[in-house]
């Protein structure tokens, strides 16, 4: 039987109490979260602030450690993987963060940032033709290769997010995680980035996990949805089915809030 690309099984993540509150219980950021993501599928992870969405992304990449449960990559536990194997898994599962400027090293030019990603994959980044992958990655995200010598502070927020997407996709990952990747951008720029992510996903056939509090954006990007509330999964399934016939009151509240915002906000 073919294993799913990504399996999350009973995942729990607890953050310890602060030192000043040593006797207080810690915070349960994720509680018994389970789902699967198949190759090439797109999953929206939605919920209000503090629901555990970003913690989930970090647990998948082993940036935080679970207190219980498992994260499996093609059936292999990432928390049992050695350092070398973990690097390989992380090359196949890349992330784009919310802050388009802060996610890039301010001391690196665009070119150096992309070359570093290639080096992590073991690709040659010097000699004849070494600039070609960088130029191709920039063109793929709609940026002129002439920008490769600029630093993050010399670019707009939308340009920085395009560079971040280029950096994440230059290594041809199987999974791209976008953690509120459009929420810090103007509405018009959001639409451009959403279209870009959709196009790259379709061209590369990679899987996508799109973390957002904006249900309207989720609907534009994803096929499936997972609804988180206070660290727990309250609903999930095909996105259109869940959005048209939500079972949980919390999901209905999110959809109602999104509809209210849409009536007073510019359309994407």
C-alpha positions in Angstrom: 0.0 0.0 0.0 1.3 3.4 -1.0 2.1 5.6 2.1 1.0 9.3 2.1 3.7 11.9 1.7 3.0 13.4 5.1 1.3 11.7 8.1 0.5 13.6 11.3 -0.6 11.1 14.0 -1.8 12.2 17.4 0.6 15.2 17.4 0.9 17.1 20.7 3.2 20.1 21.3 3.5 21.7 24.8 5.3 25.0 25.5 6.7 25.1 29.0 5.8 27.8 31.5 8.0 30.8 31.8 10.7 30.7 34.5 8.8 33.4 36.5 5.8 30.9 36.5 7.8 27.8 37.2 4.9 26.1 39.1 2.3 27.0 36.4 1.3 24.4 33.8 2.7 24.9 30.3 0.7 25.8 27.2 -0.7 23.0 25.1 -0.2 24.4 21.6 -1.3 21.3 19.7 -3.5 18.5 21.1 -4.0 15.1 19.3 -3.7 16.5 15.7 -4.0 13.9 13.0 -4.2 14.2 9.2 -2.5 13.1 6.0 -1.3 15.1 3.0 -0.9 13.3 -0.4 1.7 14.2 -3.0 0.5 17.1 -5.2 -2.5 18.0 -3.0 -3.1 21.5 -1.5 -4.2 21.8 2.2 -5.4 25.0 3.9 -4.8 25.0 7.7 -7.2 27.7 9.0 -8.1 29.1 12.4 -7.9 32.2 14.5 -4.7 33.6 16.0 -3.3 31.2 18.7 -5.0 28.1 17.2 -1.7 26.3 16.7 -1.3 26.8 13.0 2.3 28.0 13.0 3.3 25.5 15.7 2.1 22.8 13.4 4.3 24.0 10.6 7.3 24.1 12.9 6.6 20.6 14.2 6.5 19.3 10.7 10.0 20.7 10.0 11.2 19.6 13.5 11.8 23.2 14.5 9.9 22.3 17.7 9.7 18.9 19.4 6.4 17.2 20.1 5.4 16.0 23.5 3.5 13.1 21.9 2.5 11.7 18.5 4.4 11.4 15.3 5.3 13.2 12.1 6.1 10.8 9.2 7.6 11.7 5.8 6.8 8.9 3.4 6.3 6.6 6.4 9.6 7.7 8.1 9.5 9.4 11.5 11.2 12.8 11.2 11.8 12.9 14.9 13.8 9.6 14.7 15.9 10.8 11.7 19.6 11.6 12.2 21.1 15.0 11.4 22.0 14.1 7.8 18.7 12.5 7.0 16.8 15.5 8.6 18.7 17.9 6.3 17.5 15.8 3.3 13.9 15.8 4.5 14.0 19.6 5.1 15.3 20.1 1.5 12.2 18.4 0.3 9.9 20.4 2.6 10.4 24.1 2.4 8.7 27.0 4.2 7.8 30.6 3.4 7.2 32.8 6.4 4.8 35.7 7.1 7.4 38.5 7.3 8.7 39.0 3.8 11.6 41.2 4.8 12.6 39.6 8.2 12.7 36.1 6.6 15.7 37.1 4.5 19.2 37.7 5.8 19.8 41.5 5.6 23.5 40.9 5.0 22.9 38.8 1.9 22.1 39.9 -1.6 19.3 38.2 -3.4 21.8 36.2 -5.4 23.7 35.1 -2.4 20.5 34.0 -0.6 19.4 31.8 -3.5 22.9 30.4 -4.0 23.0 29.4 -0.3 19.8 27.4 -0.8 21.4 25.7 -3.8 24.6 24.9 -1.8 22.4 23.3 0.9 21.2 20.9 -1.8 24.7 20.2 -2.9 24.5 22.0 -6.2 27.5 23.8 -7.7 27.2 27.6 -7.3 30.4 28.7 -9.0 31.9 28.3 -12.4 30.4 28.5 -15.9 26.6 28.6 -15.9 26.3 28.8 -12.1 24.2 32.0 -12.4 21.6 30.2 -14.6 19.6 28.6 -11.8 19.4 31.9 -9.9 18.2 33.8 -12.9 15.6 31.1 -13.7 14.3 31.1 -10.1 13.9 34.9 -10.2 12.1 34.8 -13.6 9.8 32.0 -12.3 8.6 34.3 -9.5 8.2 37.3 -11.8 11.4 39.2 -10.8 14.0 40.6 -13.2 17.4 38.9 -12.7 18.9 42.4 -12.6 17.6 42.5 -8.9 20.0 39.7 -7.9 22.6 42.2 -6.6 20.1 44.0 -4.2 19.7 43.5 -0.5 16.3 43.0 1.2 16.0 46.6 2.4 16.3 47.7 -1.2 13.2 45.7 -2.2 9.5 46.2 -1.6 7.6 43.8 0.7 6.1 42.0 -2.3 9.5 41.7 -4.0 11.0 40.2 -0.8 8.2 37.6 -0.6 8.8 36.7 -4.2 12.5 36.2 -3.3 11.5 34.1 -0.4 9.4 31.9 -2.6 12.2 31.7 -5.2 14.6 30.6 -2.4 12.1 27.9 -1.1 11.4 26.5 -4.6 14.8 26.7 -6.2 15.6 23.3 -4.6 12.5 21.7 -6.2 10.8 20.7 -2.9 8.0 18.1 -2.7 6.1 20.2 -0.1 5.9 24.0 0.2 4.5 25.3 3.5 3.3 28.9 3.4 2.8 30.3 7.0 0.6 33.3 6.6 2.7 34.2 3.5 0.3 36.9 2.3 -1.1 38.4 5.4 1.6 41.2 5.7 1.1 42.3 2.1 -1.3 44.8 0.5 -4.4 43.3 -0.9 -3.3 43.9 -4.5 0.1 42.3 -3.8 -1.6 39.4 -2.0 -3.5 38.5 -5.2 -0.3 38.5 -7.2 1.5 36.2 -4.7 -1.5 33.8 -4.5 -1.5 33.5 -8.3 2.2 33.0 -8.2 2.0 30.2 -5.6 -0.8 28.5 -7.6 1.1 28.6 -10.8 4.3 27.3 -9.3 2.4 24.5 -7.6 0.7 23.4 -10.8 3.9 23.6 -12.8 6.0 21.6 -10.3 3.2 19.3 -9.0 4.4 19.8 -5.5 2.2 19.6 -2.4 1.1 22.8 -0.6 0.2 23.5 3.0 -1.2 27.0 3.1 -1.6 28.3 6.7 -3.9 31.3 7.0 -6.6 32.9 9.0 -8.2 34.3 5.8 -10.7 31.8 4.5 -11.3 33.7 1.3 -7.6 33.2 0.5 -7.7 29.6 1.4 -10.6 29.1 -1.1 -8.4 30.5 -3.9 -5.5 28.3 -3.2 -6.4 24.9 -1.7 -8.4 21.7 -2.4 -8.6 20.5 1.2 -9.0 22.2 4.6 -8.1 21.6 8.2 -9.8 23.8 10.8 -7.9 24.3 14.1 -9.3 25.7 17.3 -7.1 26.0 20.5 -4.7 23.4 19.1 -7.3 20.8 18.2 -8.7 19.7 14.8 -12.4 20.5 14.8 -13.2 19.8 11.2 -11.5 18.8 7.9 -12.1 17.5 4.4 -12.5 18.8 0.9 -12.6 22.6 1.1 -15.7 23.3 -0.9 -17.6 20.6 1.1 -16.5 22.0 4.5 -17.2 25.6 3.4 -20.6 24.9 1.9 -21.8 22.5 4.7 -19.8 23.3 7.9 -20.6 20.9 10.7 -18.9 22.7 13.6 -20.2 26.0 15.0 -16.6 27.3 15.1 -16.2 26.8 11.4 -19.5 28.6 10.8 -18.2 31.5 12.9 -15.0 31.7 10.9 -17.0 31.6 7.6 -19.4 34.3 8.9 -16.5 36.5 9.9 -14.8 36.1 6.6 -18.1 37.0 4.8 -18.4 40.2 6.9 -14.8 41.2 6.1 -15.3 40.5 2.4 -18.3 42.9 2.2 -16.1 45.8 3.4 -12.7 44.8 1.9 -11.3 45.1 -1.6 -11.7 41.8 -3.6 -8.6 39.8 -4.2 
